[in-house]
Amino acid sequence: MSWVDIIGRDPVPWLLDPGNPSARFLTLKHIFRKPTASLQEEQARILTWAPVAMLRRHWVPINFWGRAASPYYGGPIGNFGTLFLLTQLGTPRISETDAVCENLLERGRMPDGSFAPGDKTAAPWLAYTGIALQILAAQPTFQKLAHNRLKDRSIFDASPIVSGGKLILRSNHNLYCFSR
């Protein structure tokens, strides 16, 4: 018995429907394994899709989709939720998300240097930071900038920090700083 027998019909025509450019782009990329570079037009269509266009209209230069001074404010309808949603929909890198990501990396750190408050679960804050780094580092094609091997067996469970063109990582044993 195949998966098509279980669900009763082939979902591919529905997934490839141009009426939902996000589902179409993600299906072509993840199910059919089309290279991202060959899907730029498909991905660009996501930006004109009504739900995404509406979110973009609500973006404002000073506070984005929430509060610039408090990057975590607003939950699912603030900067975090909107950035997460746009990333999950497969939108290409755009100026609005770049501004939110840069704001997070500039203002989202706690006094101890982490990106998550110590008295709460770190998962949502670390997910937000990871999304920001993923968006800002996005290239149309993979570009290996460097490959670093660490000789110790450190555990890296702290948030990475990007500052002044440097990547700073803290492990349970050492502090590392990488730059070009």
Secondary structure by P-SEA (a helix, b strand, c coil): ccccccccccccccccccccaaaaaaaaccccccccccaaaaaaaaaacaaaaaaaaaccccccccccccccccccccaaaaaaaaaaacccccaaaaaaaaaaaacccccccccccccccaaaaaaaaaaaaaaaaccccccccbbbbbccccccccbbbbcccbbbbbcccbbbbbcc
